Amino acid sequence: MTLSEYLNLEEETIQGIQRAIEAEAVREWEILGKELACERKVEQPEYLEAILWIKN
């Protein structure tokens, strides 16, 4: 039984929920990265590289 069958949801709905969760996680990492960059006076490209690495 798939998750969509168990929850009685369409597969597209499940995929939409997954994308929303991933997008929120990326936003949280971006906020954290900016905070760390400010605290440590790190240049912007360095924390963006870290976010992209984490995202992948």
C-alpha positions as CSV (number, residue, x, y, z in Angstrom):
1,M,0.0,0.0,0.0
2,T,1.4,3.4,-1.0
3,L,1.2,6.5,1.2
4,S,-1.3,8.1,-1.1
5,E,-3.5,5.0,-0.8
6,Y,-3.1,4.9,2.9
7,L,-4.1,8.5,3.3
8,N,-6.7,8.3,0.5
9,L,-5.0,11.1,-1.4
10,E,-4.1,11.6,-5.0
11,E,-0.4,11.1,-5.9
12,E,-0.3,14.7,-7.1
13,T,-1.4,15.9,-3.7
14,I,1.3,13.8,-2.0
15,Q,4.0,15.2,-4.4
16,G,2.7,18.8,-3.7
17,I,3.0,18.2,0.0
18,Q,6.6,16.9,-0.4
19,R,7.5,19.9,-2.5
20,A,6.1,22.3,0.1
21,I,8.0,20.6,2.9
22,E,11.2,20.7,0.9
23,A,10.7,24.4,0.1
24,E,10.1,25.2,3.7
25,A,13.3,23.3,4.7
26,V,15.3,25.3,2.2
27,R,13.8,28.6,3.5
28,E,14.8,27.6,7.0
29,W,18.4,26.8,5.9
30,E,18.6,30.1,4.1
31,I,17.5,32.0,7.2
32,L,20.0,30.0,9.3
33,G,22.7,30.6,6.8
34,K,22.1,34.3,6.8
35,E,22.2,34.4,10.6
36,L,25.5,32.5,10.7
37,A,26.9,34.7,7.9
38,C,26.0,37.8,10.0
39,E,27.5,36.3,13.2
40,R,30.7,35.2,11.5
41,K,30.9,38.0,8.9
42,V,31.0,35.3,6.2
43,E,30.6,36.4,2.6
44,Q,27.2,35.6,1.0
45,P,28.5,33.2,-1.7
46,E,30.0,30.9,1.0
47,Y,26.7,30.3,2.8
48,L,24.8,29.9,-0.4
49,E,27.2,27.2,-1.5
50,A,26.5,25.4,1.9
51,I,22.8,25.7,1.4
52,L,23.0,24.3,-2.1
53,W,25.2,21.4,-0.8
54,I,22.7,20.6,1.9
55,K,19.8,20.9,-0.5
56,N,21.3,18.3,-2.8
